[in-house]
Amino acid sequence: MKFYHAPGACSLAAHILLHEAGLAYEPIRVDIPTRRTEAGDNFAAVNPKGYVPALAFEDGRVLTENVAILDWLSRQAPELAPRDEAGRTRLIEMLAFLSTELHKPFIRLFFPAGDAERDQMAEAVAGRFDWLAGRIEGGYLLDGRFGAADAFLYVMSRWAGTLGVPLPGPVAAHAALVEGRPSVQAALRSEGLS
């Protein structure tokens, strides 16, 4: 399996889960602005959408979109899988929230049209982090144990630090807890971020 990613991008969440699940994969870095792999190949030939992450399987199938990839990866290791069907539905719910309500506003924070938009998006992101702070129990977002949603939230917590967006106490503690995991450290080293 080939894993297409960009260092520090949202694909870091899937990279963490690949390590967590102990799956064999070939990491392939993608330069997002040029849509080229580190070998110079056209990434659009793999994912015409042009963004990471993407998983390419030996049989030619390609899986894209964080929610789908994180769900698939979480089902590859019993310790990452939700405990029951209701848990899986809750996982999809949380991944969808993180993807649409936190990840997308962050893109506008990284590339604002101006100061007013940056301030508006920073306020929106802060409010969403506040909501998430109330969902953390036992250190994690779901079932009191590490899972796909935690990896995704961790990536955006890193972004918040980069952009100077303050994290509420429970989210900051969550980020510190997740960052201590061996899988996270391995993914960070692999991406040159440690």
Solvent accessible surface area in square Angstrom, and as a share of the most:
residue,aa,sasa,rsa
1,M,40,0.18
2,K,83,0.35
3,F,0,0.00
4,Y,14,0.05
5,H,1,0.01
6,A,8,0.06
7,P,55,0.34
8,G,20,0.19
9,A,25,0.20
10,C,13,0.08
11,S,0,0.00
12,L,0,0.00
13,A,0,0.00
14,A,0,0.00
15,H,0,0.00
16,I,0,0.00
17,L,0,0.00
18,L,0,0.00
19,H,60,0.27
20,E,34,0.15
21,A,21,0.16
22,G,64,0.62
23,L,48,0.24
24,A,93,0.72
25,Y,48,0.18
26,E,87,0.39
27,P,59,0.37
28,I,22,0.11
29,R,82,0.30
30,V,5,0.03
31,D,68,0.35
32,I,53,0.27
33,P,118,0.74
34,T,84,0.49
35,R,90,0.33
36,R,106,0.39
37,T,11,0.06
38,E,120,0.54
39,A,84,0.65
40,G,41,0.40
41,D,88,0.46
42,N,70,0.36
43,F,0,0.00
44,A,38,0.29
45,A,88,0.69
46,V,36,0.21
47,N,2,0.01
48,P,117,0.73
49,K,102,0.43
50,G,3,0.03
51,Y,91,0.34
52,V,6,0.04
53,P,3,0.02
54,A,0,0.00
55,L,0,0.00
56,A,16,0.12
57,F,27,0.11
58,E,158,0.71
59,D,101,0.52
60,G,57,0.55
61,R,138,0.50
62,V,63,0.36
63,L,46,0.23
64,T,21,0.12
65,E,69,0.31
66,N,10,0.05
67,V,36,0.21
68,A,39,0.30
69,I,0,0.00
70,L,0,0.00
71,D,8,0.04
72,W,57,0.20
73,L,0,0.00
74,S,0,0.00
75,R,112,0.41
76,Q,68,0.30
77,A,5,0.04
78,P,119,0.75
79,E,92,0.41
80,L,9,0.04
81,A,24,0.19
82,P,27,0.17
83,R,163,0.60
84,D,87,0.45
85,E,125,0.56
86,A,68,0.53
87,G,14,0.13
88,R,75,0.27
89,T,86,0.50
90,R,141,0.52
91,L,7,0.03
92,I,60,0.31
93,E,93,0.42
94,M,15,0.07
95,L,0,0.00
96,A,42,0.33
97,F,44,0.19
98,L,0,0.00
99,S,20,0.13
100,T,77,0.45
101,E,65,0.29
102,L,0,0.00
103,H,20,0.09
104,K,108,0.46
105,P,13,0.08
106,F,0,0.00
107,I,72,0.37
108,R,108,0.40
109,L,4,0.02
110,F,71,0.29
111,F,161,0.67
112,P,50,0.32
113,A,101,0.78
114,G,35,0.34
115,D,119,0.62
116,A,83,0.64
117,E,34,0.15
118,R,73,0.27
119,D,89,0.46
120,Q,110,0.49
121,M,15,0.07
122,A,22,0.17
123,E,134,0.60
124,A,29,0.23
125,V,0,0.00
126,A,31,0.24
127,G,38,0.37
128,R,62,0.23
129,F,0,0.00
130,D,86,0.45
131,W,101,0.35
132,L,0,0.00
133,A,16,0.12
134,G,53,0.51
135,R,96,0.35
136,I,27,0.14
137,E,124,0.56
138,G,69,0.66
139,G,23,0.23
140,Y,24,0.09
141,L,10,0.05
142,L,45,0.22
143,D,74,0.38
144,G,38,0.37
145,R,61,0.22
146,F,10,0.04
147,G,13,0.12
148,A,1,0.01
149,A,2,0.01
150,D,2,0.01
151,A,0,0.00
152,F,0,0.00
153,L,0,0.00
154,Y,2,0.01
155,V,0,0.00
156,M,0,0.00
157,S,6,0.04
158,R,72,0.26
159,W,26,0.09
160,A,0,0.00
161,G,58,0.56
162,T,104,0.61
163,L,36,0.18
164,G,62,0.60
165,V,7,0.04
166,P,104,0.66
167,L,46,0.23
168,P,30,0.19
169,G,53,0.51
170,P,64,0.40
171,V,0,0.00
172,A,44,0.34
173,A,63,0.49
174,H,2,0.01
175,A,16,0.13
176,A,70,0.55
177,L,80,0.40
178,V,0,0.00
179,E,67,0.30
180,G,59,0.57
181,R,60,0.22
182,P,112,0.71
183,S,10,0.06
184,V,0,0.00
185,Q,58,0.26
186,A,23,0.18
187,A,0,0.00
188,L,5,0.02
189,R,145,0.53
190,S,44,0.28
191,E,3,0.01
192,G,62,0.59
193,L,54,0.27
194,S,102,0.66
